Amino acid sequence: MRTYVLVHGGGHGGWCYQRVARILRSRGHEVYTPTMTGLGERAHLLSPAIDLNMQITDVVKALEFEDLRNVILVGHSLGGVIVLRYLQHQDYSAIARQMQKTEHQVRALAHKGLKQLRTLLVPASDGFRKADLR
């Protein structure tokens, strides 16, 4: 089975993926839905010091502390930017290959009405491209 890390967009928190996470878990997958600093249930931490780099660090720390490897990172809106920046600063070749292999699985989930899964970054010859999941 696979391990998914679902990264939410601005104005949301990890909770916005509850329905998607339930479906993926019912299919035997592990699912993590971290909330970025300053957003969602962590909005009370919002300050001028919160920036994109801190939210990328949120993803890095979630992966590190949960001891996650070979995960499928899915980002929606701001989460897509966070995932892309994370991949740009890491050795992302294994993650990128995994994302490409599972694009059709995520696309199938999206067609079943899971509109929260709209953005998936897949490898392209010149970097990454967004896969349309509608």
C-alpha positions as CSV (number, residue, x, y, z in Angstrom):
1,M,0.0,0.0,0.0
2,R,1.0,3.6,-0.3
3,T,1.6,6.5,2.1
4,Y,0.0,9.8,1.2
5,V,0.8,13.2,2.6
6,L,-2.0,15.7,1.7
7,V,-1.0,19.3,2.0
8,H,-3.9,21.8,2.2
9,G,-4.3,25.2,0.7
10,G,-4.5,28.6,2.3
11,G,-7.3,29.2,4.7
12,H,-7.7,25.5,5.4
13,G,-6.1,22.9,7.7
14,G,-5.3,19.2,7.5
15,W,-8.9,18.6,8.5
16,C,-10.2,19.6,5.0
17,Y,-9.0,16.2,3.8
18,Q,-11.0,14.2,6.3
19,R,-13.2,12.6,3.6
20,V,-10.3,11.9,1.2
21,A,-8.2,10.5,4.1
22,R,-11.1,8.1,5.1
23,I,-11.4,6.8,1.6
24,L,-7.7,6.2,1.2
25,R,-7.4,4.6,4.6
26,S,-10.3,2.3,3.8
27,R,-8.3,1.1,0.9
28,G,-5.4,0.3,3.1
29,H,-3.2,3.4,2.6
30,E,-1.5,5.4,5.3
31,V,-2.6,9.1,5.1
32,Y,-1.1,12.1,6.9
33,T,-2.7,15.6,6.7
34,P,-0.4,18.1,8.5
35,T,-1.7,21.6,9.1
36,M,0.7,24.4,8.2
37,T,1.7,26.9,10.8
38,G,-0.6,29.9,10.9
39,L,-3.5,28.2,9.2
40,G,-6.5,26.1,10.3
41,E,-6.3,25.0,13.9
42,R,-2.9,26.5,14.0
43,A,-4.2,30.0,13.0
44,H,-3.4,31.3,16.6
45,L,0.3,31.0,15.6
46,L,0.0,33.4,12.7
47,S,2.6,36.2,12.9
48,P,4.8,38.2,10.4
49,A,7.4,35.5,10.9
50,I,5.2,32.9,9.1
51,D,6.2,32.5,5.5
52,L,6.4,29.9,2.7
53,N,9.7,28.6,4.0
54,M,8.2,27.9,7.5
55,Q,5.3,26.0,5.9
56,I,7.8,24.0,3.8
57,T,9.6,23.3,7.1
58,D,6.2,22.0,8.4
59,V,6.1,19.4,5.7
60,V,9.8,18.5,6.2
61,K,9.2,18.1,9.9
62,A,6.1,16.0,9.4
63,L,8.0,13.7,7.1
64,E,10.9,13.6,9.5
65,F,9.0,13.0,12.8
66,E,6.7,10.5,11.3
67,D,9.7,8.7,9.7
68,L,8.0,8.8,6.3
69,R,9.9,7.9,3.1
70,N,8.7,7.2,-0.5
71,V,5.5,9.1,0.1
72,I,3.1,10.5,-2.4
73,L,2.8,14.3,-1.8
74,V,-0.4,15.9,-2.9
75,G,-0.9,19.6,-2.7
76,H,-4.0,21.8,-3.3
77,S,-3.6,25.4,-4.1
78,L,-1.0,26.9,-1.7
79,G,-0.3,23.2,-0.8
80,G,0.8,22.6,-4.4
81,V,3.3,25.5,-4.1
82,I,4.6,24.1,-0.8
83,V,5.0,20.6,-2.3
84,L,6.8,21.9,-5.4
85,R,9.2,24.0,-3.3
86,Y,9.9,21.1,-1.0
87,L,10.7,18.8,-4.0
88,Q,12.9,21.5,-5.6
89,H,15.1,21.5,-2.4
90,Q,15.2,17.7,-1.9
91,D,16.5,14.7,-3.7
92,Y,13.0,14.2,-5.3
93,S,13.7,11.6,-7.9
94,A,12.2,8.7,-6.0
95,I,9.2,10.8,-4.9
96,A,8.7,12.0,-8.4
97,R,8.7,8.5,-9.9
98,Q,6.2,7.4,-7.2
99,M,3.9,10.4,-8.0
100,Q,4.0,9.5,-11.7
101,K,3.1,5.9,-11.1
102,T,0.1,6.8,-9.0
103,E,-1.2,9.7,-11.0
104,H,-3.9,7.5,-12.6
105,Q,-5.0,6.3,-9.1
106,V,-5.4,9.8,-7.8
107,R,-7.1,10.8,-11.0
108,A,-9.6,8.0,-10.5
109,L,-10.3,9.2,-7.0
110,A,-10.9,12.7,-8.2
111,H,-13.4,11.5,-10.8
112,K,-15.4,9.9,-8.0
113,G,-16.2,13.4,-6.7
114,L,-13.2,14.1,-4.4
115,K,-12.8,17.6,-5.6
116,Q,-10.2,18.4,-3.0
117,L,-7.6,16.4,-5.0
118,R,-7.2,18.8,-7.9
119,T,-3.5,19.4,-8.2
120,L,-0.9,16.7,-8.6
121,L,2.6,17.6,-9.6
122,V,4.2,15.0,-11.9
123,P,7.6,15.0,-13.5
124,A,8.1,16.6,-16.9
125,S,11.2,16.9,-19.0
126,D,11.7,20.5,-17.9
127,G,10.7,20.1,-14.2
128,F,7.2,19.5,-13.0
129,R,3.8,20.0,-14.5
130,K,0.4,20.1,-12.9
131,A,-1.8,17.1,-13.7
132,D,-5.5,18.0,-14.3
133,L,-7.5,15.7,-12.1
134,R,-10.9,16.7,-13.3
